[in-house]
Each structure stands twice: as C-alpha cells, then as structure tokens.
Amino acid sequence: MNTNYHRRLFTLAHIVIFLIFLSIVNCTSDQMKKTLLDNRMRATATIKNHLYDTLEEEKFKNDYDREIQHVISGMLKMYPHRRAAAFHAMRGKRSINTV
C-alpha cells in the first residue's frame, strides 16, 4: 500500500510538473514569436535608417565637393581673365557713377 501511494504521488508530481512546463513553453513560444517579429522589424528599421543616413551623408558630401570645385575653379582661372573681369566691372561702375 505504501509503495502504491508513492507511485501515484510520483506520477501526479510528474503530471503537474509536465503541465506547468507545457504552459511555460506555450506562453514562451507565443512571446518568442512576437519578440522575434518585433526584433526583425526593429532590425529592418535600423538598417533602413542607416541607409538613409548614408545617402544623406553622400548627398551632403557631393554638394560640398561641388561647392569646393566651384571655388577652386574660380581661384584657378587664369589671372588675365580675372583681371579683365575686374576691369570691366570697375568700368561699368564708373560709367554708372558718371551718368
């Protein structure tokens, strides 16, 4: 009788532990699916943000390079052309002042 009682208690304990474990695994499985989808969406958003930031940096860099090229091309013009432009600009101002 004593051993039969212990077997039933042992079996009942196993069933209770199994049911608790099953509920934990089932709950965790749903949460894992939700977490996995959230993490995947978060990772996708992070990658998109990084790509947009990289595109903005490249666009800014290209605009900056274009401005520098314009300034350098102005500085590297041959001196007589710059001098002639300055002369004509001054002459135009003088003609406006005399009229």
Contact map, one row per residue, 1 for C-alpha under 8 A:
111110000000000000000000000000000000000000000000000000000000000000000000000000000000000000000000000
111111000000000000000000000000000000000000000000000000000000000000000000000000000000000000000000000
111111100000000000000000000000000000000000000000000000000000000000000000000000000000000000000000000
111111110000000000000000000000000000000000000000000000000000000000000000000000000000000000000000000
111111111000000000000000000000000000000000000000000000000000000000000000000000000000000000000000000
011111111100000000000000000000000000000000000000000000000000000000000000000000000000000000000000000
001111111110000000000000000000000000000000000000000000000000000000000000000000000000000000000000000
000111111111000000000000000000000000000000000000000000000000000000000000000000000000000000000000000
000011111111100000000000000000000000000000000000000000000000000000000000000000000000000000000000000
000001111111110000000000000000000000000000000000000000000000000000000000000000000000000000000000000
000000111111111000000000000000000000000000000000000000000000000000000000000000000000000000000000000
000000011111111100000000000000000000000000000000000000000000000000000000000000000000000000000000000
000000001111111110000000000000000000000000000000000000000000000000000000000000000000000000000000000
000000000111111111000000000000000000000000000000000000000000000000000000000000000000000000000000000
000000000011111111100000000000000000000000000000000000000000000000000000000000000000000000000000000
000000000001111111110000000000000000000000000000000000000000000000000000000000000000000000000000000
000000000000111111111000000000000000000000000000000000000000000000000000000000000000000000000000000
000000000000011111111100000000000000000000000000000000000000000000000000000000000000000000000000000
000000000000001111111110000000000000000000000000000000000000000000000000000000000000000000000000000
000000000000000111111111000000000000000000000000000000000000000000000000000000000000000000000000000
000000000000000011111111100000000000000000000000000000000000000000000000000000000000000000000000000
000000000000000001111111110000000000000000000000000000000000000000000000000000000000000000000000000
000000000000000000111111111000000000000000000000000000000000000000000000000000000000000000000000000
000000000000000000011111111100000000000000000000000000000000000000000000000000000000000000000000000
000000000000000000001111111110000000000000000000000000000000000000000000000000000000000000000000000
000000000000000000000111111111000000000000000000000000000000000000000000000000000000000000000000000
000000000000000000000011111111100000000000000000000000000000000000000000000000000000000000000000000
000000000000000000000001111111110000000000000000000000000000000000000000000000000000000000000000000
000000000000000000000000111111111000000000000000000000000000000000000000000000000000000000000000000
000000000000000000000000011111111100000000000000000000000000000000000000000000000000000000000000000
000000000000000000000000001111111110000000000000000000000000000000000000000000000000000000000000000
000000000000000000000000000111111111000000000000000000000000000000000000000000000000000000000000000
000000000000000000000000000011111111100000000000000000000000000000000000000000000000000000000000000
000000000000000000000000000001111111110000000000000000000000000000000000000000000000000000000000000
000000000000000000000000000000111111111000000000000000000000000000000000000000000000000000000000000
000000000000000000000000000000011111111100000000000000000000000000000000000000000000000000000000000
000000000000000000000000000000001111111110000000000000000000000000000000000000000000000000000000000
000000000000000000000000000000000111111111000000000000000000000000000000000000000000000000000000000
000000000000000000000000000000000011111111100000000000000000000000000000000000000000000000000000000
000000000000000000000000000000000001111111110000000000000000000000000000000000000000000000000000000
000000000000000000000000000000000000111111111000000000000000000000000000000000000000000000000000000
000000000000000000000000000000000000011111111100000000000000000000000000000000000000000000000000000
000000000000000000000000000000000000001111111110000000000000000000000000000000000000000000000000000
000000000000000000000000000000000000000111111111000000000000000000000000000000000000000000000000000
000000000000000000000000000000000000000011111111100000000000000000000000000000000000000000000000000
000000000000000000000000000000000000000001111111110000000000000000000000000000000000000000000000000
000000000000000000000000000000000000000000111111111000000000000000000000000000000000000000000000000
000000000000000000000000000000000000000000011111111100000000000000000000000000000000000000000000000
000000000000000000000000000000000000000000001111111110000000000000000000000000000000000000000000000
000000000000000000000000000000000000000000000111111111000000000000000000000000000000000000000000000
000000000000000000000000000000000000000000000011111111100000000000000000000000000000000000000000000
000000000000000000000000000000000000000000000001111111110000000000000000000000000000000000000000000
000000000000000000000000000000000000000000000000111111111000000000000000000000000000000000000000000
000000000000000000000000000000000000000000000000011111111100000000000000000000000000000000000000000
000000000000000000000000000000000000000000000000001111111110000000000000000000000000000000000000000
000000000000000000000000000000000000000000000000000111111111000000000000000000000000000000000000000
000000000000000000000000000000000000000000000000000011111111100000000000000000000000000000000000000
000000000000000000000000000000000000000000000000000001111111110000000000000000000000000000000000000
000000000000000000000000000000000000000000000000000000111111111000000000000000000000000000000000000
000000000000000000000000000000000000000000000000000000011111111100000000000000000000000000000000000
000000000000000000000000000000000000000000000000000000001111111110000000000000000000000000000000000
000000000000000000000000000000000000000000000000000000000111111111000000000000000000000000000000000
000000000000000000000000000000000000000000000000000000000011111111100000000000000000000000000000000
000000000000000000000000000000000000000000000000000000000001111111110000000000000000000000000000000
000000000000000000000000000000000000000000000000000000000000111111111000000000000000000000000000000
000000000000000000000000000000000000000000000000000000000000011111111100000000000000000000000000000
000000000000000000000000000000000000000000000000000000000000001111111110000000000000000000000000000
000000000000000000000000000000000000000000000000000000000000000111111111000000000000000000000000000
000000000000000000000000000000000000000000000000000000000000000011111111100000000000000000000000000
000000000000000000000000000000000000000000000000000000000000000001111111110000000000000000000000000
000000000000000000000000000000000000000000000000000000000000000000111111111000000000000000000000000
000000000000000000000000000000000000000000000000000000000000000000011111111100000000000000000000000
000000000000000000000000000000000000000000000000000000000000000000001111111110000000000000000000000
000000000000000000000000000000000000000000000000000000000000000000000111111110000000000000000000000
000000000000000000000000000000000000000000000000000000000000000000000011111110000000000000000000000
000000000000000000000000000000000000000000000000000000000000000000000001111111000000000000000000000
000000000000000000000000000000000000000000000000000000000000000000000000111111101100000000000000000
000000000000000000000000000000000000000000000000000000000000000000000000000111111100000000000000000
000000000000000000000000000000000000000000000000000000000000000000000000000011111110000000000000000
000000000000000000000000000000000000000000000000000000000000000000000000000001111111000000000000000
000000000000000000000000000000000000000000000000000000000000000000000000000011111111100000000000000
000000000000000000000000000000000000000000000000000000000000000000000000000011111111110000000000000
000000000000000000000000000000000000000000000000000000000000000000000000000000111111111000000000000
000000000000000000000000000000000000000000000000000000000000000000000000000000011111111100000000000
000000000000000000000000000000000000000000000000000000000000000000000000000000001111111110000000000
000000000000000000000000000000000000000000000000000000000000000000000000000000000111111111000000000
000000000000000000000000000000000000000000000000000000000000000000000000000000000011111111100000000
000000000000000000000000000000000000000000000000000000000000000000000000000000000001111111110000000
000000000000000000000000000000000000000000000000000000000000000000000000000000000000111111111000000
000000000000000000000000000000000000000000000000000000000000000000000000000000000000011111111100000
000000000000000000000000000000000000000000000000000000000000000000000000000000000000001111111110000
000000000000000000000000000000000000000000000000000000000000000000000000000000000000000111111111000
000000000000000000000000000000000000000000000000000000000000000000000000000000000000000011111111100
000000000000000000000000000000000000000000000000000000000000000000000000000000000000000001111111110
000000000000000000000000000000000000000000000000000000000000000000000000000000000000000000111111111
000000000000000000000000000000000000000000000000000000000000000000000000000000000000000000011111111
000000000000000000000000000000000000000000000000000000000000000000000000000000000000000000001111111
000000000000000000000000000000000000000000000000000000000000000000000000000000000000000000000111111
000000000000000000000000000000000000000000000000000000000000000000000000000000000000000000000011111
